[in-house]
């Protein structure tokens, strides 16, 4: 199966080029996809890094905010003896202290929308509310309760009857006996995060969502009181809110990172948990980093890869075509040289066989002429003797003419392909080389039967048979035993197989695979050219599905077993009525 595929691919230069470039394309696609996968992995990594920086900035701002407010409130509590006013429930004194404190936070650009003072039982004594914030009756704060119970400042996000907000509670402790008598509760708008980090969030969308996936509003407080905001800040808040509202139902906020594709591009969303004081989640901070530019850059890199590959493959295609053309020209020129050289060598070899077959008849003619001359000198030349010598001379001349005609016909292949009869072609070849085989004491046994025909040039099978027989004659020349060449044929499924077997002992296994190569010979250079069997392969390819191969085989003849080389010729038989 693999051999057939390889043979098919090697059929033409176009198949070779196509196979090469398909393989290159496959390798490139695999490499490009692997590179793209790594790039998008980097894209995800960098997007998470960006969001991690946002989270760190957010946490850092919360720590700074907590420290700043807690230190400030502790100083106010101590300096104004708020503990005593709380114990005495001095509303006027508390109001006189808390109202300016609320305004002071506004002047410091801290969005505090109420400050409350509660007693030891977490009951509200007084509450100062920012004028832009609609007051609501608040339930006891979990953060404040924790501050009273543990005697330490607490902070976190919570509801307790109010909109979602950030709560900081600080216990009020007496100076003398260090007893807790109440707490100060401060509520901040969660939009503080946007206010402080707006310079960092210019290309990033931010929103805070409650645990039931509801957006946290700005509560309608007056932004103009705080640090001057960019002109487009309101538009950005609205845009961010609209963006998250469009995707909130399709994302799982419990995941650390979510990749989404919105109408405005690709985003990597990070979700940071915001925990209440009872360790229950009350909301999420969602940070969406736009990755569209980074993704576009990755695809730009991929496009550059494709462009480079197309240029490379085009250049390689041109080089390959030029190289194949040059290679084909070299091969064609080489084949012409081989054909010309092989023809000259074949002609020289044929002339040597013609000379061998002429030697005996010429010797007989010479003897007849000398006999006539001698008889004439002795005066014994008479009519009967003269006629007898003339008849002998004419017989030898006819034989020489017949030899010339046979070899001339053998060397003339014809210009068109036509039906060729196997048996007739083999018999004609045997007649041509029989004198040479007889001289070498070689017995030829022809067992080819049946009228098998194929299509080719007129003398293709004759030349193949002559070359194989002469090659077998050379192999048997040094053999001490019986020198036998047996020819046989068989037919199966329309394929005719002709076997040329000799008793010469066979060929070495390494030689069997290369026996039909040009200039391969085991004889002395002065004796063999190495083109005999090479020409057989070239001639066999002229026949219908023709091919030749060699094996070492055992065969039987006259009750004895012999072992030697066997040359196989195979072709497809045609019907009698096939026209040339």
Secondary structure, 3 states (H helix, E strand, C coil): CHHHHHHHHCCCHHHHHHHHHHHHHHHHHHHHHHHHHHHHHHHHHHHHHHHHHHHHHHHHHHHHHHHHHHHHHHHHHHHCCHHHHHHHCCHHHHHHHHHHHHHHHHHCCCCEEEEEEEECCCCEEEEEECCCCCCCCCCCCHHHHHHHHHCCCEEEEECCCCCCEEEEEEEEECCCCCCEEEEEEEEECCCHHHHHCCCCCCCEEEEEEECCCCECCCCCCCHHHCCCCCCCHHHHHHHHHHHHHHHHHHCCCCCCEEEEEECCEEEEEEEEEEECCCCCEEEEEEEEEECHHHHHHHHHHHHHHHHHHHHHHHHHHHHHHHHHHHHHHHHHHHHHHHHHHHHHHHHHHHHHHHHHHHHHHHHHHHHHHHHHHHHHHHCCCCHHHHHHHHHHHHHHHHHHHHHHHHHHHHHCCCCCCEEEEHHHHHHHHHHHHHHHHHHCCCEEEECCCCCCEEEECCCHHHHHHHHHHHHHHHHHCCCCCCCEEEEEEEEECCEEEEEEEECCCCCCHHHHCCCCCCCCCCCCCCCCCCCHHHHHHHHHCCCCCCEEEEEEEEEEECCEEEEEEEEEEEEECCCCCCCC
